[in-house]
Structures are given as structure tokens and as C-alpha cells.
Amino acid sequence: MKESTTYEIYYDEEGDFLELYFGEPSECNTKEIEDGIFVRKDKKTNEIKSIEFLAFRKRGAHILARILSQMNLNFPLKINF
């Protein structure tokens, strides 16, 4: 699995929106890979720069593990709620 050295996490509790950032920011293209789940990839390298989840808490934390696995990403965090 690919592992980034820089991570950022943003969660808006009121809006139930989670975004995970990988590496340094860059100019990206965004694609909705499932209803309410977006992946941003660097325009030049096609490297994944962020994954965004609408209605994250409603979907359950397991969605994070599944999407990270599909994207072949290793993220050193477990979320329980």
C-alpha cells in the first residue's frame, strides 16, 4: 500500500463532512467515485491528494477503511464513534 508522509484531517461535525489530505497541496481534478464520495488527484502525477466523504458519520466509519483499501492507501488512523 502506498503511504504518504504528510496527512491532514478535516471534519465538520455539523455538516457531517470528512476530508483526508495526503501530501502537499497541488492543482487537482475531482471525481465522484460513489454517491457522496470524492477523490481529488494531482493533474500532473495522478497521485491521490484527498478523499472527501459527505454524510460520513451516517455511513459509518467502515466506509473509510473500504475506500482507503480500494485506493491502495495506508492511513494510520482508526475512527470509532
Buried (B, 14 or more C-beta within 10 A) or exposed (E): EEEBEEEEEEBEEEEBBBBBBBBEEEEBEEEEEEEBBBBBBBEEEEBBBBBBBBBBBEBEEEBBEEBBEEBEBEBEEEBEE
